[in-house]
């Protein structure tokens, strides 16, 4: 469903108002679209008890329950917590990280799902951003999660080490977005090796954006205003990226 106006969030992170009186959408945050069978049962119970018995799958690998009454949002959150689920994925923060099956796909060059877990742990607490910030991971150049249409897009690749052995590498894009004025992200002139460096680079981009962006400005527009060189100079000075 379309992104909501970001000022229209009277409820805590994860709830937003429907056009219909007294009704809310509850967006349940998942990492990389991963959900257990037990969590699906809790979700089904929650849909029956608090919604209309329907679960909506979002375009960014989350789930939503619709038609939640204002007075019942707390009870819903309590029930979801019994399955280790929580509402989230709205507002001016790092949104749900999406990822393809990665190493479970015959084309996969990286373990997208595991990387999503690591990046979520590193990025989820950034607050005070100018706008929403999205991350997408694809296990290979086929780009099934549209990494070029995302603030940070990560694509699996290969890079030869000093002995000529092909090793896992990450190809990075920055500054993509959809919406009314879509923009294609630019490929960063680096190939990052190692999960720790990848997490450092992603966190540094989020911090740069937090510090440089004007209110309501997406990373794509910050890069358009300040130039990719400004971001690259900062990354080169503060992380272990190599050309
Ligand atoms: S991006 Fe590549 S690895 Fe991921 S699902 Fe698509 S084809 Fe498979």
Boltz pocket constraint, residues with backbone or C-beta under 6 A from the ligand:
constraints:
  - pocket:
      binder: B
      contacts: [[A, 100], [A, 101], [A, 102], [A, 103], [A, 105], [A, 106], [A, 107], [A, 108], [A, 109], [A, 138], [A, 139], [A, 140], [A, 141], [A, 142], [A, 143], [A, 144], [A, 145]]
      max_distance: 6.0
